[in-house]
Structure formats: structure tokens, C-alpha cells
């Protein structure tokens, strides 16, 4: 009996990744009863990423993802969820507020008609969330994080923004006038999960499905920086919205992924926040207050005298021969970064699992440690001059937290080896300049 229940749970979890759940099995009366589909999807994320890696190697001879880029994408996904440690999601909180006070009608929560209506409503609203995230500069400052990878694989799907959730909730409020929060809570999660599997280059054409659904082929165009790709194919699950509103573009020339001006860094806080500082500097370059304000409200390419969305006449020309930023770094450093990334993933998992039992001060401390670790590892990948100093500081903090049981090793038997490895690296990184340069990792302090 228990095995049957577990098998059914696995089946349900896997099908939720492809929006293949039926209304009967995904309709709930209360918000509290709605499964945490996104949180429960972690094993499927990992499984599908490993599958893509294996198939990619077998099909093309290359893995299709680098340690540096995959690290940055997953780190962005981790950071995007950290606010959930301190508050309920903005989308659901604001939705329930409007539902409780301003709903016009109350559609039945257990009706298949309500379920399908919500599916269309959420996907329609997502189209406009996504479109305005590209057409309004202050919203693009958040969304550009997702487009910052120069690769296109399943880890790219996890490259999410820390700040986008603080504005996207506005677009879903009209649904709250009629649809119960429990139904909305299901569909806002399933809509997001569907968009995971379309971030791959391994699936080419899905035939007639391409006319209706958003597919890897369509979404590759959306992630391109080719002129024909920019501001196209916004759909979440359905591509019909793009066909209706004139934003659809078929895949043609080889897609070159990433931002128009690549970041060339793996420092995660810079990836998340740099565009806000750019907009501030851009607005300060104008004298008129109207132009200062329009810098944030018009399109990212807007300049005085241009249309609302600006133009792309000054974009670097795409030749199709562009090579993604992939700095070379020694194998020992790669092993080190992977090991400590797995350690911080364990801490990240633990803090979410135990957040109801932890004090706010403890959560703040562990969150700060997670951010410090991701930043420091990004410095190492970037080979920054201050990487060794920052990492030595982080290692001291890690050992202290581990000794006070705030940080756990991957396995209990690895507690001492982890400290030895950490202290060894700390000692190594604090050696005189001559000794440091004896290693290929010397570049970390030279650039």
C-alpha cells in the first residue's frame, strides 16, 4: 500500500513538470491544502538536468553546460527564493487580499470549468507579466537575470531574479475578482514548472504542438540576442498569445544566447543587481526630470527622441561565431568550488526545511552565510584579486558555524575532512605572493 502511494506521488510530481495533472487531482478547497509543487520538484529538476547532461554528451560529445555557468544559474535560483524565508509570496498574499475584499463572483473551486478558466487566465496574465518585464526598464532590471546566461540548458531555467516577484503580482490581480485562491495557487506553480523543460537545445521540433504550445524551439528564440529574437515569444505555456498580439518569431538563424552586452562575470550579486545601478547612472546623465523618469518607465533601449521602446540600431552585430564567456581555471579549483557549493546547498536545504523552528536571527545569519558563500565562489571563478582574502574569511565563518551546528557536512563522517580541506585552502590562499603564483590558480590574485 505504501509503495503504491509513493509511486503515485512520483507520478504526480513528474506530471506536474509538464502540466499533465488533471483537474480532479489538483483541485483543493483551501490554500493550506495546495501542495508545494515547486518545492517538491527539486528531485525532478536534478533528474532532468542529469538526463540532459548525459544525452548531450552522447548526442554531441559535449555536456552543454559548464561548471561556472551552471553554478551561476543555480545560485540565482537559490537567491530568488531566499525572501520566502521571511514572508509569504507576494503573488499569493496580494491575491488573497483582493479576493477577500473585492471579489465580484465566487467560481466553484471543484469545477473543471474553473480549473481550465484559471489555466487560461494565469497564462494570459503571465504573457503580460513577461512582456512588460521586457518593455519597462525598471522591470527589465529584474528580469535580465534570467537572460544573462550565454548558454541554453535546463540550469538556465533556474536562473531567476531576486526582485521580479515584488512586481509581477500586480498582473494577476484581475483573476482574484472571481477565482478562489486555492485554484490560483495551483496554477501559478504549474505554469512556472512547465517552463523548466523548454530550456533545452536537445529537443528540435514537436510538430503540430508548435502551433499552440510554448516549446524549446520557440523559447530558444526568446533567449536569443539576435535582432530577430529580441522581445519575441513571451508565452508561458501557450504560444497563441504571441501569435495573437504580434510578438511571435519562428526560429531561423542560429540563436546566440544572452544579453545584448554580455556580463562576463559569475559574481551572483552583480548578476542580480547591476542593471539597477546602470539605470540610475543613465537617468543621472539627463537634465530633464521627465527624461530621468522615462529612463525607468520606457524600454531598456530608450533614449530621448526615440520611441517608447527605443531601437536596437547600436546593438553589437551578431555573426553566429560568438563564443560564451568561459574563463579557464584549474581542476583543483573546480573541485573545490563544486565541493563547497554542495555544502552550501545542504545548508540552503536545511534552513528551508527547519525555518519554522529557527529564530529570525538564526535565519538571517544563515541567509547571510549563503550569500557570502555564493559571492565568494563567484569571485574564485572570476579569478578576482580579492578572491583569496574573501574565501579565507568565508572559510573561517563556515568552520565556526559548523562547530555550532548551524552548518552540516554532506555526511557526518566528512565533518573533520571538510574542516581540514577548508583550513588548508585558507592557509594556502594566505601564503606570500611568490608561493601563490606557483599554482595555476595564481591568476586568481593577478587579474
C-alpha positions as CSV (number, residue, x, y, z in Angstrom):
1,X,0.0,0.0,0.0
2,X,2.8,2.4,1.0
3,X,4.7,1.6,-2.2
4,X,1.5,2.3,-4.3
5,X,1.1,5.7,-2.6
6,X,4.8,6.6,-3.2
7,X,4.6,5.5,-6.8
8,X,1.5,7.7,-7.3
9,X,3.3,10.6,-5.6
10,X,6.3,10.2,-8.0
11,X,3.9,10.0,-11.0
12,X,2.1,13.1,-9.9
13,X,5.3,15.1,-9.3
14,X,6.7,14.2,-12.7
15,X,3.5,15.0,-14.5
16,X,3.3,18.4,-12.7
17,X,6.5,19.3,-14.6
18,X,4.7,19.1,-17.9
19,X,1.2,20.4,-16.8
20,X,-0.2,17.0,-17.1
21,X,-2.2,16.9,-13.9
22,X,-6.0,16.5,-14.2
23,X,-8.5,19.0,-12.5
24,X,-9.7,16.2,-10.2
25,X,-6.2,15.6,-8.7
26,X,-5.2,19.2,-8.5
27,X,-8.3,21.0,-7.1
28,X,-8.3,22.0,-3.4
29,X,-10.8,23.8,-1.3
30,X,-8.3,25.6,0.9
31,X,-4.9,27.3,0.1
32,X,-3.4,25.3,3.0
33,X,-4.2,22.1,1.2
34,X,-2.4,23.0,-2.0
35,X,0.9,21.0,-2.4
36,X,4.1,23.0,-2.7
37,X,4.6,21.7,-6.2
38,X,7.7,23.9,-6.9
39,X,9.4,22.9,-3.7
40,X,8.7,19.2,-4.2
41,X,10.0,19.4,-7.8
42,X,13.7,19.5,-6.7
43,X,14.4,15.8,-7.4
44,X,12.8,16.2,-10.9
45,X,14.9,19.3,-11.6
46,X,18.1,17.4,-10.7
47,X,17.0,14.2,-12.5
48,X,16.1,16.1,-15.7
49,X,19.4,18.1,-15.6
50,X,21.4,15.0,-15.2
51,X,19.5,13.3,-18.1
52,X,20.1,16.4,-20.3
53,X,23.8,16.2,-19.4
54,X,24.1,12.5,-20.3
55,X,22.0,12.8,-23.5
56,X,24.0,15.9,-24.5
57,X,27.3,14.1,-24.2
58,X,26.0,11.1,-26.1
59,X,24.5,13.2,-28.8
60,X,27.0,16.0,-29.3
61,X,30.1,14.8,-27.4
62,X,29.9,17.9,-25.1
63,X,28.0,18.4,-21.9
64,X,26.2,21.6,-22.9
65,X,26.8,23.2,-19.5
66,X,29.9,24.5,-17.8
67,X,30.6,24.4,-14.0
68,X,30.9,28.2,-13.9
69,X,27.6,28.9,-15.8
70,X,25.7,26.2,-14.1
71,X,26.8,27.4,-10.7
72,X,25.7,30.9,-11.5
73,X,22.3,29.8,-12.8
74,X,21.5,27.6,-9.8
75,X,22.9,30.2,-7.4
76,X,20.4,32.7,-8.9
77,X,17.6,30.3,-8.3
78,X,18.6,29.9,-4.7
79,X,18.8,33.6,-4.1
80,X,15.4,34.2,-5.7
81,X,13.8,32.0,-3.1
82,X,15.5,33.5,0.0
83,X,12.7,36.1,0.6
84,X,10.4,33.1,1.2
85,X,12.2,32.6,4.5
86,X,10.8,35.8,5.8
87,X,7.5,36.3,4.1
88,X,4.8,34.6,2.1
89,X,5.0,35.0,-1.7
90,X,3.8,38.4,-2.9
91,X,1.7,36.9,-5.6
92,X,-0.4,34.8,-3.3
93,X,-0.6,37.3,-0.5
94,X,-1.8,40.2,-2.7
95,X,-4.2,37.8,-4.5
96,X,-5.8,36.7,-1.2
97,X,-6.1,40.3,-0.1
98,X,-8.1,41.3,-3.3
99,X,-10.1,38.1,-3.1
100,X,-11.2,38.6,0.5
101,X,-12.2,42.3,-0.1
102,X,-13.1,42.9,-3.7
103,X,-14.2,39.6,-5.4
104,X,-17.2,40.1,-7.7
105,X,-18.2,36.4,-8.1
106,X,-17.0,33.2,-6.5
107,X,-16.4,30.4,-9.0
108,X,-16.7,26.9,-7.5
109,X,-13.2,25.6,-6.5
110,X,-14.1,22.0,-7.5
111,X,-15.3,22.7,-11.0
112,X,-13.3,21.6,-14.1
113,X,-14.6,24.8,-15.8
114,X,-13.0,26.9,-13.1
115,X,-9.8,24.9,-13.4
116,X,-9.5,25.4,-17.2
117,X,-10.6,29.1,-16.9
118,X,-7.8,29.7,-14.4
119,X,-5.3,27.9,-16.6
120,X,-6.1,30.3,-19.4
121,X,-6.2,33.3,-17.1
122,X,-2.9,32.7,-15.4
123,X,-1.1,32.0,-18.7
124,X,-2.7,35.1,-20.3
125,X,-1.6,37.3,-17.3
126,X,1.9,35.7,-17.4
127,X,2.2,36.8,-21.1
128,X,1.7,40.4,-20.0
129,X,4.0,40.0,-16.9
130,X,6.7,38.7,-19.2
131,X,6.1,41.3,-22.0
132,X,6.2,44.3,-19.6
133,X,9.3,42.8,-18.0
134,X,11.0,43.4,-21.4
135,X,9.3,46.7,-22.3
136,X,9.7,48.6,-19.0
137,X,13.3,49.2,-18.0
138,X,12.8,49.0,-14.2
139,X,11.1,45.6,-14.7
140,X,13.8,44.5,-17.1
141,X,16.3,45.3,-14.4
142,X,14.9,42.3,-12.5
143,X,14.2,40.0,-15.5
144,X,17.5,40.4,-17.2
145,X,18.9,38.0,-14.7
146,X,17.1,35.1,-16.4
147,X,18.6,36.2,-19.8
148,X,22.2,36.7,-18.6
149,X,23.4,33.2,-19.4
150,X,25.1,32.7,-22.7
151,X,24.2,29.0,-22.6
152,X,20.8,27.4,-23.0
153,X,20.1,24.4,-20.9
154,X,17.9,23.3,-18.0
155,X,20.1,25.1,-15.5
156,X,19.2,28.3,-17.3
157,X,15.6,27.8,-16.3
158,X,16.7,28.1,-12.6
159,X,18.4,31.5,-13.2
160,X,15.7,33.6,-11.6
161,X,15.5,37.1,-10.3
162,X,15.5,38.1,-6.6
163,X,13.4,41.2,-7.3
164,X,10.9,40.3,-10.0
165,X,8.5,38.7,-7.6
166,X,8.0,42.1,-6.0
167,X,6.2,43.5,-9.1
168,X,4.8,40.5,-11.0
169,X,1.9,40.1,-8.5
170,X,0.1,43.2,-9.9
171,X,-0.7,41.5,-13.2
172,X,-2.6,38.6,-11.6
173,X,-5.0,40.6,-9.5
174,X,-7.9,40.7,-12.1
175,X,-8.2,36.9,-11.7
176,X,-8.8,37.4,-8.0
177,X,-12.1,39.0,-8.7
178,X,-13.6,35.6,-9.5
179,X,-11.2,32.6,-9.0
180,X,-10.6,31.2,-5.5
181,X,-7.1,31.5,-4.1
182,X,-6.6,27.7,-3.8
183,X,-7.2,27.3,-7.6
184,X,-4.8,30.2,-8.4
185,X,-2.2,28.7,-6.0
186,X,-2.2,25.5,-8.1
187,X,-1.9,27.2,-11.5
188,X,0.7,29.8,-10.6
189,X,3.0,26.9,-9.6
190,X,2.2,24.6,-12.6
191,X,2.7,27.5,-15.0
192,X,6.2,28.0,-13.7
193,X,7.1,24.3,-13.6
194,X,6.1,23.8,-17.3
195,X,8.6,26.4,-18.3
196,X,11.5,24.4,-16.9
197,X,11.7,21.7,-19.6
198,X,11.6,24.1,-22.5
199,X,15.1,25.4,-21.7
200,X,17.0,22.9,-23.7
201,X,18.7,22.6,-27.1
202,X,18.2,18.8,-27.3
203,X,14.6,19.0,-28.5
204,X,14.2,20.4,-32.0
205,X,10.6,20.3,-33.4
206,X,7.4,19.0,-31.8
207,X,5.3,19.1,-35.0
208,X,1.7,20.4,-34.6
209,X,2.2,21.2,-30.9
210,X,4.4,24.1,-32.1
211,X,1.3,25.9,-33.2
212,X,-0.3,26.0,-29.8
213,X,2.3,25.5,-27.0
214,X,5.5,27.2,-26.0
215,X,8.2,24.7,-26.8
216,X,12.0,24.6,-26.6
217,X,12.1,25.8,-30.3
218,X,10.1,28.9,-29.5
219,X,11.7,29.7,-26.2
220,X,15.2,29.4,-27.7
221,X,14.2,32.4,-29.9
222,X,13.1,34.3,-26.8
223,X,16.6,33.8,-25.2
224,X,18.5,35.0,-28.2
225,X,20.3,38.3,-28.7
226,X,20.0,38.1,-32.5
227,X,18.0,41.1,-33.8
228,X,15.1,38.8,-34.9
229,X,14.9,37.3,-31.4
230,X,14.7,40.4,-29.2
231,X,11.4,40.9,-27.5
232,X,9.7,37.9,-29.0
233,X,7.9,34.8,-27.8
234,X,6.7,35.8,-24.3
235,X,4.3,33.0,-23.8
236,X,4.4,30.7,-20.7
237,X,2.6,27.5,-21.7
238,X,0.7,28.7,-24.8
239,X,2.4,30.4,-27.7
240,X,-1.0,31.5,-29.1
241,X,-0.8,34.8,-27.2
242,X,2.3,35.8,-29.2
243,X,0.6,34.8,-32.4
244,X,-2.5,36.9,-31.4
245,X,-0.5,40.0,-30.2
246,X,2.2,40.1,-32.9
247,X,5.2,39.1,-30.8
248,X,5.8,35.7,-32.3
249,X,9.0,34.9,-34.2
250,X,10.0,31.4,-35.6
251,X,13.5,30.1,-35.1
252,X,15.6,30.7,-38.2
253,X,19.3,31.8,-38.0
254,X,21.5,30.2,-35.3
255,X,20.4,31.7,-31.9
256,X,23.1,33.4,-29.9
257,X,22.1,33.4,-26.3
258,X,22.4,36.0,-23.5
259,X,22.2,39.8,-23.1
260,X,23.0,42.2,-25.9
261,X,26.0,43.2,-23.8
262,X,27.2,40.1,-22.0
263,X,28.2,40.4,-18.4
264,X,31.3,38.3,-18.5
265,X,31.1,37.6,-14.7
266,X,29.9,34.9,-12.4
267,X,29.6,37.1,-9.3
268,X,26.0,36.4,-8.4
269,X,25.0,39.7,-6.6
270,X,26.4,41.7,-9.6
271,X,24.3,39.5,-12.0
272,X,21.2,40.2,-9.8
273,X,21.6,43.9,-9.2
274,X,23.9,45.5,-11.8
275,X,21.2,46.8,-14.1
276,X,19.6,48.9,-11.3
277,X,22.8,50.8,-10.9
278,X,23.1,51.2,-14.7
279,X,19.6,52.8,-14.8
280,X,20.5,55.1,-12.0
281,X,23.6,56.3,-13.9
282,X,21.7,56.6,-17.1
283,X,19.0,58.7,-15.6
284,X,21.5,61.0,-14.0
285,X,23.0,61.7,-17.4
286,X,19.8,63.5,-18.4
287,X,18.9,67.0,-17.2
288,X,15.1,67.0,-17.7
289,X,13.1,65.3,-14.9
290,X,10.8,63.8,-17.5
291,X,13.7,62.0,-19.2
292,X,15.0,60.8,-15.8
293,X,11.7,59.2,-15.1
294,X,11.3,57.8,-18.6
295,X,14.6,56.1,-18.2
296,X,12.9,53.7,-15.7
297,X,9.4,53.6,-17.4
298,X,10.3,53.2,-21.1
299,X,12.1,50.4,-22.8
300,X,15.7,49.4,-21.9
301,X,16.9,50.8,-25.3
302,X,15.1,54.1,-25.0
303,X,16.8,57.5,-25.4
304,X,15.3,61.0,-25.7
305,X,14.0,61.4,-29.2
306,X,13.3,57.7,-29.6
307,X,10.0,55.8,-29.5
308,X,8.9,54.3,-26.1
309,X,10.8,51.0,-26.7
310,X,13.8,52.7,-28.3
311,X,15.6,50.8,-31.0
312,X,18.5,48.4,-31.4
313,X,20.5,50.2,-34.1
314,X,23.5,50.3,-31.8
315,X,23.4,46.7,-30.8
316,X,26.6,44.7,-31.5
317,X,26.3,42.8,-34.8
318,X,25.7,39.1,-34.3
319,X,27.8,36.9,-36.6
320,X,26.9,33.5,-35.2
321,X,30.5,32.9,-34.3
322,X,30.2,34.4,-30.8
323,X,31.8,32.3,-28.0
324,X,30.3,32.3,-24.5
325,X,32.5,33.7,-21.7
326,X,34.2,30.6,-20.2
327,X,37.5,31.5,-18.4
328,X,39.9,28.7,-17.9
329,X,40.7,27.7,-14.3
330,X,42.5,24.8,-12.7
331,X,40.9,21.5,-12.0
332,X,41.7,21.7,-8.2
333,X,39.8,25.0,-8.0
334,X,36.9,23.5,-9.9
335,X,36.7,20.6,-7.5
336,X,37.0,23.0,-4.6
337,X,34.1,25.2,-5.9
338,X,31.9,22.2,-6.5
339,X,32.5,20.7,-3.1
340,X,31.7,24.0,-1.3
341,X,28.7,24.6,-3.5
342,X,27.3,21.2,-2.5
343,X,28.0,22.1,1.2
344,X,26.1,25.4,0.9
345,X,23.2,23.6,-1.0
346,X,22.9,21.4,2.1
347,X,22.7,24.5,4.3
348,X,20.2,26.1,2.0
349,X,18.0,22.9,2.1
350,X,18.3,22.7,5.9
351,X,17.2,26.3,6.5
352,X,14.1,25.9,4.4
353,X,13.3,22.5,6.0
354,X,13.6,23.9,9.5
355,X,12.6,27.5,9.1
356,X,9.6,27.1,11.4
357,X,11.9,26.0,14.3
358,X,14.6,28.6,13.7
359,X,14.7,32.1,15.2
360,X,14.6,35.1,12.8
361,X,18.1,36.0,13.9
362,X,19.4,32.5,13.0
363,X,17.7,32.6,9.6
364,X,19.2,36.0,8.9
365,X,22.7,34.6,9.9
366,X,22.3,31.5,7.7
367,X,21.0,33.6,4.8
368,X,24.0,35.9,5.1
369,X,26.3,32.9,5.1
370,X,24.6,31.5,1.9
371,X,25.1,34.9,0.2
372,X,28.7,35.2,1.4
373,X,29.5,31.7,0.1
374,X,27.8,32.2,-3.3
375,X,29.6,35.5,-3.7
376,X,33.0,34.1,-2.7
377,X,32.7,31.2,-5.0
378,X,31.8,33.5,-7.8
379,X,34.9,35.6,-7.1
380,X,37.0,32.4,-7.4
381,X,35.5,31.5,-10.7
382,X,36.0,35.1,-11.9
383,X,39.6,35.0,-10.6
384,X,39.2,38.3,-8.8
385,X,42.2,39.9,-7.0
386,X,40.4,39.7,-3.6
387,X,39.0,36.2,-4.1
388,X,41.6,34.6,-1.8
389,X,41.0,37.0,1.1
390,X,37.2,36.8,0.8
391,X,37.4,33.0,0.7
392,X,39.6,32.8,3.7
393,X,37.1,34.9,5.6
394,X,34.3,32.7,4.4
395,X,36.1,29.6,5.5
396,X,36.6,30.9,9.0
397,X,32.9,31.7,9.2
398,X,32.0,28.3,7.9
399,X,34.1,26.4,10.4
400,X,32.6,28.5,13.2
401,X,29.1,27.8,12.0
402,X,29.8,24.1,11.6
403,X,31.2,23.8,15.1
404,X,28.0,25.4,16.4
405,X,25.8,23.0,14.3
406,X,24.4,25.8,12.0
407,X,26.2,24.2,9.0
408,X,26.3,20.5,8.5
409,X,28.7,18.5,6.3
410,X,27.3,16.5,3.4
411,X,27.9,13.4,5.5
412,X,28.7,13.3,9.3
413,X,31.9,11.4,8.6
414,X,33.1,14.3,6.4
415,X,32.9,16.9,9.2
416,X,36.6,16.7,10.1
417,X,37.9,16.3,6.5
418,X,35.8,19.3,5.4
419,X,37.4,21.5,8.1
420,X,40.9,20.2,7.2
421,X,40.2,21.0,3.5
422,X,38.9,24.4,4.3
423,X,41.7,25.3,6.6
424,X,44.2,24.0,4.1
425,X,42.8,26.2,1.4
426,X,42.7,29.2,3.8
427,X,46.3,28.7,4.7
428,X,47.3,28.2,1.0
429,X,45.4,31.3,0.0
430,X,47.2,33.4,2.6
431,X,50.7,32.4,1.5
432,X,53.1,35.0,0.3
433,X,52.6,36.2,-3.3
434,X,55.5,34.1,-4.6
435,X,54.1,30.8,-3.2
436,X,50.6,31.6,-4.5
437,X,51.9,32.1,-8.0
438,X,53.4,28.6,-8.1
439,X,49.9,27.3,-8.8
440,X,47.8,27.7,-12.0
441,X,45.3,29.3,-9.6
442,X,47.7,32.2,-9.3
443,X,45.6,34.0,-11.8
444,X,43.0,34.5,-9.1
445,X,45.3,37.1,-7.5
446,X,46.7,38.5,-10.7
447,X,43.7,39.8,-12.6
